[in-house]
Amino acid sequence: MSGITPQIVAEHGFSPEEYERVLHAMGREPNMTELGIFSVMWSEHCSYKSSKIHLMKLPTTGPQVICGPGENAGVVDIGDGQAAIFKMESHNHPSYIEPYQGAATGVGGILRDVFTMGARPIANMNALRFGRPDHPKMRHLISGVVRGIGGYGNCVGVPTVGGEVNFHPAYDGNILVNAMTVGIADTDKIFYSAASGVGNSIVYVGSKTGRDGIHGATMASADFGEDSEAKRPTVQVGDPFTEKLLIEACLELMASDAIVAIQDMGAAGLTSSSVEMASKGGVGLLLNMDAVPQRETGMTAYEMMLSESQERMLMVLKPGREDFAEAIFRKWDLDFAVIGEVTDTGRMVLTHHGETVCDIPLAPLADDAPLYDRPAASKEEYKAWANVQPLGDIPESTDIAADLLKLMASPDIASRRWIWEQYDHMVGADTVQRPGGDAAVVRVHGSQKGIAISTDCTPRYCYADPYEGGKQAIAECYRNLSAVGSTPLAVTNCLNFANPQRPEIMAQLTGCLEGMGDACRALDFPIVSGNVSLYNESKATGGGSAILPTPAIGGIGLLADVDNMATVAFKAEGEAIWLIGGEGTHLGQSIWLREIQGQEHGSAPSVDLAKERANGDLVRSLVKSGTLTAVHDVADGGLTVTIAEMALAGGIGAELSITLNTATAFGEDQARYVVTAAVGTDIPGATQIGMTGGQSVTGIPLADLRAAHEGFFPALMGSDAALA
């Protein structure tokens, strides 16, 4: 008897029905090591059991796509024999429990996903969601997360070039920390994870294995209770200096012909990496746990297989290349150990202290994990549950200038300078558009090409209307990439939702995915990688508080010549200001409505995908031809916020020639851009709305706008040294 009780089964996250499937797959009762391995592989975090059937509906191919979902990261062609490799992942629960290490190891994990495939990382981005700024824990969480992202990225030598931050009470008990990395590789030097070659060595490299992070994948697949603080031991500890060594050692080995397959040890560590490599290759594996480098004494096979210690990789080497590879890793002062071999059994067999401690058929672990088509509320049922009030009669703004000043200082619009000044966004010397614009731009080293990067999502839209919100997340990313002049190439995503066993939450997930899929098809903007993070809700805040549906989008675009890039800043006085896409009419779910009227009412703005595509094409062609001097997409806060941001970036005011009312000033209609050009330039289909010049916008001095815009974060965070 193995002593597996119903309580132990439940503690490992299994339903009784799932445990019956384990028994059927094994043909016997598992031991603790085998149960732990099934537990993490069948967790929501690793198996996507509640989302996979819906993810299969997304568009994932295109002429530019070299590798879509299923590998460590997505790969797209950027010409000249080069590829961009990128992905976005979540580290939400760890970051709430231990914000510094949670955020830091999130950055480390996504870096490994990218360089595992042979790419040198060139940029990091992030998408952060916090609760109410005045929540008693929030300063501590903001400080820790920002320092964790900066601490890891700065030390490892990869620039953090931008991101996004939202605040909402729905994140009080469950913040979101999504990290994205982009790397560049030669198309003939891309590495995949499918193991092959019976008898080939399985090699462990990097840091030693400890007890940190055990059950991290399982924790990430459950909602938070009152005891979330007690879960600190399941948060991994990162070492960016070791990661830097690991990047260099892996890239050096990749320059040879020694590697058959390679996989990073992320969630579920040695278990997921070995199972994924073997199952993708249709082979078996034999691992000797005595050979695993360990930094703690007396570790069991269960602990070693489930540890999520950081900075570790698993690879399969060609015969006879072990000594060559070991010399490289020893030179970089990293552990190197042959811990097993590829077999033809189709099974995972582990030995420890001379005994077989695990013997599992691999197919059920990877391919036969439970898949659920969970019930989803209908659109009518969801609307009734969400209880979003109709817009009704909205009073006209009594003072547009005063409202603009208040919006510029509001949490979702205020300058993020306090955050990004803690990041080294210039390391590597290839960052050509820094944080603060529509998209970051990083030069492809040694060329004129640039990769534009943006992260986007508007959760309040997704809550009000999941379908339109999903469309809008893709469309806004497309706009931001177009605004700098780049051709949008592809998308990665991080799907953050609450408990999928609630039909209303499944309605959010399926609705957002449907909208995302339709937008990606209409814009030729395929999804090539991603991550699903469910159970983002907290019982600790009372009443089961769910996050807003947050399908964060990370997109990349290609600039043929970075010298043709557009930026948001007004460049000179006396230039014409044009609005592409029409005047604002939509105030439902707007920042103005929330901040000035205290309401989160009305429908999300609708997204006309044909208009998005046409206006994006127009803007990119005008940027390429050199017609435009500044470009900014119209987003949160509407037209006046857009113009104020352009004015502040350039230190030049604006004099508007259109009559502003509440909707034209603050409406958040989609598919719109504000651009500037020399007087006399004609922009087809656009409306000239004013001129650059002076030192004010809507009568507000730039100095007052700047004080409001720059003041929020320093006032909130004060001297945060005491928060460390």
PyMOL commands that set and color helices and strands:
alter all, ss='L'
color gray80, all
select helices_A, chain A and resi 6-11+16-26+32-41+44-47+52-55+92-97+99-115+138-156+169-171+216-219+228-234+240-254+269-281+289-291+301-306+322-331+362-366+379-386+400-408+417-420+459-464+466-483+503-523+562-564+591-597+609-624+638-650+662-666+702-717+720-723
alter helices_A, ss='H'
color red, helices_A
select strands_A, chain A and resi 65-67+74-79+82-90+120-130+160-167+176-186+201-206+259-264+284-288+312-317+335-343+347-352+355-361+431-433+440-443+450-456+487-496+527-533+537-538+545-546+550-559+576-580+628-633+654-656+673-677+687-692+696-697+700-701
alter strands_A, ss='S'
color yellow, strands_A
deselect
rebuild
show_as cartoon
